[in-house]
Every structure is written in structure tokens, then in C-alpha cells.
Amino acid sequence: MTSKELLYVEDALGHEKFMKSCSQKTASKLQDVNLANYIAELEKTHTALYDKFLNLL
């Protein structure tokens, strides 16, 4: 993996970690159950993407 590719993967990991964190915080604050469930699903999606990027290393 080139240094440029490594920088891209590291950047993507940071973005996915941030999105996962935002999703967790938001889902816990929502009162609308359907919306909270949707945001929880987004958290799972971002966790899966994070894991995929991590496996590239």
C-alpha cells in the first residue's frame, strides 16, 4: 500500500469513527422511536464500514 493510499484509509477510518459516535449520541437523544431505530441502523452501517477499512491495513 502506498503512503497516499494509507493516508486515505486513515482518513476514512476517522470519518467512520466520527459518524458512528454521532449516530450513537443522536439515537440516544431522540424521542421518536422510528427515527431512533433508523439512526441505530446507520450506526451499524458505519461500524461495518469502519471494520472494512480497518481490514485493509
Beta strands, then each sheet from edge to edge (+ up, - down):
end
